[in-house]
Structure formats: structure tokens, C-alpha cells
Amino acid sequence: MKLSRIATFSSSLLLGAVLALTGAGQAQAAQNAAALDYVALGDSYSSGVGAGAYTSSSGNCLRTNRAYPALWAAANSPSSFAFTACSGARTSDVIASQLGPVTSATDLVSITIGGNDAGFANVMTTCVLQSESTCVARVAEAKRYVDSTLPGRLDSVYSAIRSRASAAHVVVLGYPRFYKLGGSCLTGLTEGERTAINSGADYLNAAIAKRAADHGFTFADVVPGFTGHEICSSAAWLHSVNWLNITESYHPTASGQSGGYLPALRSAA
């Protein structure tokens, strides 16, 4: 019996070596990925606003195949892929109109949500058009909302996802810092305004990460991936204010989706 076990163990080692040499291990990993049923939820950072080439069928949701969910699906060929993320979505919108494809068969869910609830667009409008003190005060107001109201709204979304897909692996992705600090930057914003906006992003991410962890979800931080690619850097992956296309302002470019968000999902999924 002992010799038989040794022989079996040796055979397992040999099989593992053969699989590694032949690439069969990689094929098995690809097969496992292909068996996944994947649903991508969220706001404009998930739909791909800023990356361009929006699909006509997505209408005002502005989904694109350049967005990280579509890129992940193209690379991994899951057995099913539902893409319901929508530009401008808040937590209530996810619950009301995005959860249809999420079922007990769902294996993977990704989501970015919370920025619109916290008043992201109004914060940026205030900071671009008004004084530094008004900008800083508006960021502080958004932080108070993140403390008082956003956790409950995130809980509602996360609980709704879990109730529909009890076994799914859920990846909650955060938001990048917008600005590289220090030096000159032709954005029309002061260093103090840029610092306040970055601190707001960090504050929002911390709250999202805490609620995700409390629900047993995985938080994927995109700040490291965007470091060196913020607005004011030499190779920005984020649009600054664009008066000809306001919707794309302060959203990731196609490079931001593929270089910042996609690796974060790949590592967390």
C-alpha cells in the first residue's frame, strides 16, 4: 500500500511536469475561465465613457467594447457575458435596471458605483467654475455624504447582488485619483483644488472598500495602475475638462480602461 501511494504521488508529479511543459495547464485555466457566467454592472467608469466607439445599441448608457468588462470578456471568452453598466448610474439605478442578468448561475460580477451618488459631476463643475475655497468646501460636503448616506446605499446594491447570485465572486472596482500634484499644470485648477479632489477620491475609495469587504466582496484598487498617468502627467489616461464633449471629461481614456482598469479586474477575478 505504501509503495502504491508513492507510485501514485510520483505519477502525479510527472503529470504535472508534463502539463507544464505542454501548456496543458494553461489550456485548463482558459477552459475554467470560459466556464464563467460574467455580468458587468455600474456607472460610466464601467460602461467605458471616455474610451470612445460607443455601441449604438447602448443608447445613452454609452457602453463600448473598449471598456474593461468587454476587454476582459474578449480575452477570456466566458460562457456568457451581460454588460448592463450605464453612464450616469447611481446605486438606485443599478437596483432598478441593471440586475436582470444576475442570477444563481452567475459566477463573476464586476461593478463601479458610488461616484454619482456622492455628487462627482457637481464637485468637478464647482471646482472648475468657482473659487478654490468653494471647491474645497464642496469636496468636504461630498465627504460628509460619503460618511452619512453612501454606506447604506452601497449596502442596498451589494445585498441585492448577493441575494440574486449567492455564489458569485463580486469584484468592486474603485476610482482613480485625477491629478498628478506638483509642478505646473494647465488645467485652470490650483494645486489646492487638485489636492482636495484627489483626497475626495481617496475618501470615496476607502468607503467603498469597507462596504465591499463587509459583504465579502473583493475591492480592486485602480489608483496604483493610474499612478503616473493622472491628469497633468506626461501620459495621462484620464480626460481633463473637455468643453466640446463634457460627458467624457474626467473619465478614463481607452488606455485608462485597458491599462488601468483591466489589469485590476484581471488580478481580482
GIFEN-V691389 format. One record per residue. N is the residue number from 1. RES is the residue in one letter. SS is DSSP state (2 for helix, 1 for strand, 0 for the rest). Layout:
N:RES:SS
N:RES:SS
This chain:
1:M:0
2:K:2
3:L:2
4:S:2
5:R:2
6:I:2
7:A:2
8:T:2
9:F:2
10:S:2
11:S:2
12:S:2
13:L:2
14:L:2
15:L:2
16:G:2
17:A:2
18:V:2
19:L:2
20:A:2
21:L:2
22:T:2
23:G:0
24:A:2
25:G:2
26:Q:2
27:A:2
28:Q:2
29:A:2
30:A:2
31:Q:2
32:N:2
33:A:2
34:A:2
35:A:0
36:L:0
37:D:1
38:Y:1
39:V:1
40:A:1
41:L:1
42:G:1
43:D:0
44:S:2
45:Y:2
46:S:2
47:S:2
48:G:0
49:V:0
50:G:0
51:A:0
52:G:0
53:A:0
54:Y:1
55:T:0
56:S:2
57:S:2
58:S:2
59:G:2
60:N:2
61:C:2
62:L:0
63:R:0
64:T:1
65:N:0
66:R:0
67:A:0
68:Y:2
69:P:2
70:A:2
71:L:2
72:W:2
73:A:2
74:A:2
75:A:2
76:N:2
77:S:0
78:P:0
79:S:0
80:S:1
81:F:1
82:A:1
83:F:1
84:T:0
85:A:0
86:C:0
87:S:0
88:G:0
89:A:0
90:R:0
91:T:2
92:S:2
93:D:2
94:V:2
95:I:2
96:A:2
97:S:2
98:Q:0
99:L:2
100:G:2
101:P:2
102:V:0
103:T:0
104:S:0
105:A:0
106:T:0
107:D:0
108:L:1
109:V:1
110:S:1
111:I:1
112:T:1
113:I:0
114:G:0
115:G:0
116:N:0
117:D:0
118:A:0
119:G:0
120:F:2
121:A:2
122:N:2
123:V:2
124:M:2
125:T:2
126:T:2
127:C:2
128:V:2
129:L:2
130:Q:0
131:S:0
132:E:2
133:S:2
134:T:2
135:C:2
136:V:2
137:A:2
138:R:2
139:V:2
140:A:2
141:E:2
142:A:2
143:K:2
144:R:2
145:Y:2
146:V:2
147:D:2
148:S:2
149:T:2
150:L:2
151:P:2
152:G:2
153:R:2
154:L:2
155:D:2
156:S:2
157:V:2
158:Y:2
159:S:2
160:A:2
161:I:2
162:R:2
163:S:2
164:R:2
165:A:0
166:S:0
167:A:0
168:A:0
169:H:1
170:V:1
171:V:1
172:V:1
173:L:1
174:G:0
175:Y:0
176:P:0
177:R:0
178:F:0
179:Y:1
180:K:0
181:L:0
182:G:0
183:G:0
184:S:0
185:C:0
186:L:0
187:T:0
188:G:0
189:L:0
190:T:0
191:E:2
192:G:2
193:E:2
194:R:2
195:T:2
196:A:2
197:I:2
198:N:2
199:S:2
200:G:2
201:A:2
202:D:2
203:Y:2
204:L:2
205:N:2
206:A:2
207:A:2
208:I:2
209:A:2
210:K:2
211:R:2
212:A:2
213:A:2
214:D:2
215:H:0
216:G:0
217:F:0
218:T:1
219:F:1
220:A:1
221:D:0
222:V:0
223:V:2
224:P:2
225:G:2
226:F:2
227:T:0
228:G:0
229:H:0
230:E:0
231:I:1
232:C:0
233:S:0
234:S:0
235:A:0
236:A:0
237:W:0
238:L:1
239:H:0
240:S:0
241:V:0
242:N:0
243:W:0
244:L:0
245:N:0
246:I:2
247:T:2
248:E:2
249:S:0
250:Y:0
251:H:0
252:P:1
253:T:0
254:A:2
255:S:2
256:G:2
257:Q:2
258:S:2
259:G:2
260:G:2
261:Y:2
262:L:2
263:P:2
264:A:2
265:L:2
266:R:2
267:S:2
268:A:2
269:A:0
